[in-house]
């Protein structure tokens, strides 16, 4: 197990859990962050900037603080 912000660009994982308050959990769920979905880290901005992730055919830019709440299983 790892968390999303520990991935390196090009690495994949499968969403195992989302540890967030209800509002953030619902927002992430609406963007496609669901248990069992494969996620790939495309790139990471400098100085703890946002992460560019891909779920299926959807690209999402998210803050590091939100990425720390997503627990992954290795692929």
C-alpha positions as CSV (number, residue, x, y, z in Angstrom):
1,X,0.0,0.0,0.0
2,X,1.1,3.5,-0.7
3,X,-0.5,6.9,-1.2
4,X,-1.0,8.8,-4.4
5,X,1.6,11.5,-3.8
6,X,4.3,8.8,-3.3
7,X,4.0,7.7,-7.0
8,X,6.6,8.8,-9.5
9,X,5.6,10.0,-13.0
10,X,4.6,7.0,-15.1
11,X,3.7,4.8,-12.2
12,X,0.2,3.3,-11.7
13,X,-1.9,2.2,-8.7
14,X,-5.4,1.0,-7.9
15,X,-7.5,3.1,-5.6
16,X,-7.9,1.2,-2.3
17,X,-9.4,3.9,0.0
18,X,-10.1,7.6,0.1
19,X,-9.6,9.1,3.6
20,X,-11.4,12.5,3.3
21,X,-14.3,14.3,4.8
22,X,-17.7,13.8,3.1
23,X,-17.6,16.9,0.9
24,X,-14.2,16.1,-0.5
25,X,-15.0,12.4,-0.9
26,X,-18.1,13.3,-2.9
27,X,-16.2,15.7,-5.1
28,X,-13.4,13.2,-5.8
29,X,-16.0,10.5,-6.5
30,X,-17.7,12.8,-9.0
31,X,-14.4,13.2,-10.8
32,X,-13.9,9.5,-11.1
33,X,-11.9,8.6,-8.0
34,X,-13.6,5.3,-7.1
35,X,-12.3,2.3,-5.2
36,X,-10.9,-0.2,-7.7
37,X,-10.1,2.3,-10.4
38,X,-6.6,2.4,-12.0
39,X,-4.8,5.7,-11.6
40,X,-1.6,7.0,-13.2
41,X,0.6,9.8,-12.2
42,X,1.5,11.8,-15.3
43,X,3.6,14.6,-13.8
44,X,4.4,16.4,-10.6
45,X,4.9,20.2,-10.4
46,X,7.9,21.6,-8.6
47,X,7.9,22.7,-5.0
48,X,5.0,20.4,-3.9
49,X,2.9,21.9,-6.6
50,X,-0.2,20.1,-8.1
51,X,-0.1,16.6,-9.5
52,X,-1.4,15.7,-13.0
53,X,-3.1,12.3,-12.8
54,X,-5.1,10.2,-15.2
55,X,-8.0,8.0,-14.4
56,X,-9.2,6.1,-17.6
57,X,-9.3,8.8,-20.3
58,X,-9.7,11.7,-17.8
59,X,-6.8,13.9,-16.8
60,X,-7.1,15.8,-13.5
61,X,-4.9,18.3,-11.8
62,X,-5.0,18.0,-8.0
63,X,-3.3,19.5,-5.0
64,X,-0.7,17.5,-3.1
65,X,-2.8,17.7,0.1
66,X,-5.7,15.9,-1.6
67,X,-3.4,13.3,-3.1
68,X,-2.2,12.4,0.4
69,X,-5.7,11.2,1.2
70,X,-5.9,8.6,-1.6
71,X,-4.5,5.2,-0.6
72,X,-3.4,2.9,-3.5
73,X,-2.5,-0.7,-4.1
74,X,0.4,-1.5,-6.3
75,X,-0.5,-2.8,-9.8
